[in-house]
């Protein structure tokens, strides 16, 4: 497959990406694979997700080809916070294409990322011989982490727009030196950031203390199983003039 290459002067367009993908898998088949995954995506990421994760592992073969292409075609990079996940994803890419069996020692470097209901799925599949890890569960666990760090921008994809490295568009070198005085003046910031950082740290500490003081009386906040749960916000009441506004708009 001829994968479109991105350069510093040129980003890869969505049309080019779809063309490259369709050389490997028809769009209808890809859409079906995505629907299979989406059907089991949970609303939260806790141990209540054990059932959907187990079902997804059972259907791994229906999306295996798509996963292999995703992990081997797109070049991912990471900042420090995303490095462990990227290492796990790269190991998963190799495992997805391999026919060999894997033992716990083969994935020991990524053990800390195999948490919650993923652990029994990866390490204790009753259908596999003792001492053999479930490759499908490991690969899907890695993809779950990949999705999380992509949203946080701890991992990014080279050449793409939405999932690109946000630092790549920052000014640097001579361009930054030329623009810095004007930008600092417009943002009302000092050349040295120490004072501004102290100010921000004080504001954050104050907000943190206010939140802690109010937790005991806030019935909309609960801690369940060590996780923070917030009560969903209900709809706001309509302003008194909303009906008149609708009539005017309709008119």
N, C-alpha and C positions, 0 to 999 in steps of 0.2 A: 504494500500500500504506500502511495506517495503522500507522506504527511506534510502539510503546509508548514513552512518554516517562518517563524517570526524573527524580526531583526529590530535593532534600536530605532530604525526609521519607519518600520511598517508592522502593524498588528495584523493578526490573522482574522479575517472576517468570518461571520457565522456561516455564510454561504460556502466558504472554502472548507470549514470544519465539517458541515453536513455532507459535502461532496466526498471528503476523505472517509467519513464514517460509512457512507453508503457503498463504498467500494468493498467494505468488509461485511456489513450486515444490512439488509433492507430496513428501511425506516419503520415499516409495519412491525417487523420482528423486534426491533429495538423498543418501539413503543409498548409492545406486549410485555417485554422484560421489565421495563420501568413500571408498568402497571402492577406487575407481580410484586415488586419490591414495595411500591407505595401502598398496596393493600394491607401490608403488615406493619407500616410505620406507626409507632405509638404516639400518644399525645404527651407522654412524659418518659423520662429515662431513668427509671428506678426498677427495683426487682419485680414490680407488678408487670414489667415488660417481658418476663420470662417466657410466657406462652407464645407471644408473637415472634420472639427470637427463635424459639424452637421450631415453629412453623416455617419461618424464613429459611432456616438451615436445611429443612427437608426439601425445599424448593430451589436449593442452590443451583442445581444443574440447569434450570430454566433460564438463569441469568449468568451462568458461568462464562459464556463466550463474551458477553458484554463487559463483564468485570475484567477479564483478561485484557481486552482491548483498552479499557479505561486506564488500567494500571501500567500498561506497557507503552501506550501511545502518547499520553500527556506527560510532559516533564514537570514534576513538582519540585519546588524548592521551599525552604523553611527558615524562619527566624529561630532563635534559640529555644523559645518555648514550644515550638512545633517539631523540633528535631527528633524526639523520641517517637512521635507518631509517624513521621516520615520514614524513619528506619523500619517501623513495623509495617508500613504500607509497602515498602520495597521488598521486605521479606515475604509479604503476602503475594506480591506480584510473581515472585519466583515460585512459590508454593502452588499458586493457581494453575500454573502451566506444567507442574511436575507430576509424574505418576508415582513417585516414591512415597513411602509411609514416613510419618514424622513422629518423633518422641518428644516428651516434655523438654528434654535438654536442648532440642533444636530451636525452641522458641523461648528459652529461659530469659534471654535479653529483653523480651517484651512482656514478661509476666506481670509487671505492675499495671499494665494497661488492660489486662484481662480481668475485669472486675465484675461484681454483681452476678447476675444470672448468666453472664457469658462463661464464667469459670466452669460450671458443670458441663456446659455444652461443649467447651473446648477440650477439657481434660477427662470427662467421665461419660463419654458416649457409650451406653450399654451395648450398642450394636458393633462396636469396634473392639479388637483385642486389648487386653489390659496393657497399659504402658504406651498406647498409641493415641495421639491427639487427633481431634476432628479438624481436618484441614479446612473444610467449608466454614465451620464456625469461626475459626481463626481469621479467615479472609474477610468474612462479614463483620466481625468485630473490628478489624482494621479499617474497613470502609466506614463504619459508624464513627470512629474517631476522626477519620479523614474529613467527613462532612462537618463535624464540630469545629475542627481547627481551620477549615476553609472559611467558615462563617466568621471566625475570630480573626482571620487574616494572619494566623500564625503559620499557616502553610498557604502557598499560592501556586498558580499554574503559569508557566512561562507562555507569553504570547497571547493570553486571553485578556479580555477587558474586565469582565465582572470579577473574576477570581485572580486578578493580577496582583503583583507586589505593590502596595500603596506607596512604598518608599521610592519606587522607580521614577515617579513624577516630581520628586522633591528637587529643588534647585541645589546645585553643588558647584564647588570650585569658583571660577571667576563670575559665573552668572549669579551665584548666591552673594558673593562679596559686593557686586554692583547693586543688587536689589535689597540687601539687608537694611541699610539706613531708612529707605522709604517704607519698608514693611514694618519695621520696629516703630516708626513714628505713627503710622496709620493704626497700629494695634496698641499704641500707648504702652510699649514694653521697653525695658532697659536692655542695654547690651549684655549685661551679666544677668543670668536667669535666677540667681540664688534668692533674691528678695521675693520674686514672683512665686517661686516654688514654696517658700516658707508660707506665703499668704494662702496658696492653694491647700497646703497641708493643714493649716489652721482651720480653713473652711470645711475640709473633709472631716477632720477630727470633731468639729462642732456638730456637723450633721450626723456623724456616727453616734455621738453621745445622745443627741435628741431622739434618734431612732430607738436606741436601747432603753431610754427612759420611758418611751411610750409603748413598748412591746407588751408590758404586763396588762395594759388596759385596752389593747387593740384586739378586738374579737375577730378581725378579718385576717389575722396573721397566726399561723400555727406551725409548730415543728413536729413533723410526723416521720418517725424512723430516721431522725437526724437530718431531714431535709425541710427546707422552708417552703410552706404552702401559703399562697395568698388567695383570699376570696375573690372571685371574679366580680368585676365592676358591672353594675346594672346600668340600664339606659338612663340618661338624664331626662328630666321632665322638659317638655317643650316650653320654650319661652312664650309669654302671653301673646305676643304679636305674630307668632308663627302662622296661625291660620290666616291672618290678614295678608301676610307676605305671600303665602301660597296663592291666594285669590288674585293678588296683583300680578304675580308671575304668570298665572294661567290666563289672565286678561291680556 
